[in-house]
Amino acid sequence: MLVFCVSALATPVVAWTWPTVERWELRTGYGYQYVNKKSRPTHFQIHPLLPSAVIPMGRVVGPSWLRGRWAWNPELLIAFFSYPYVRPMLGFTPLQFRYTLETKGRWTPYGLLGAGVLYAPINRSESDSQANFNIQGALGVEYALSKDTALIVEYRHLHVSNAGLGGENAGLDAHTFLAGLSIKR
């Protein structure tokens, strides 16, 4: 978001336009908690639904084998815990950026990093706040079905934490496996 604001302010007023969504994406999947040094093993399981937009941030950059393009990738996080109890998890990840490699074939790899806010009643003594933050990193690949449609397969690490704002803060770390669809606007 900061990169977008700085580039928007540095662009002459005549040339500036609102960002245009290039693609709409929808992912869903399964995630499970793994134990970090602070957390206790509660074996949380989550099921996310992640609608997002892909907004290009400029032209293709990088050396030949890493040649790609940056995009702003804001995302809604709609999920629920299914174990040890059923609870909702709702959030928004506005600070999410993605780097997609330029390829000549149907397979297109990408990586993303993001941070946002969410409501997650984790309901355990190590994390007594329902207002939380999420930090995530992912590696994925798109497989083009046509010029406008692609399938997505992605691994994502999700960290949920109250950042120490609500007393105890062990956090929750999850391995998340996702599949989805990307449709060109």
Summary of the structure (lengths in Angstrom):
residues: 185
radius of gyration: 17.8
end to end distance: 21.4
largest distance: 56.1
contacts: 555
relative contact order: 0.21
helix: 6%
strand: 59%
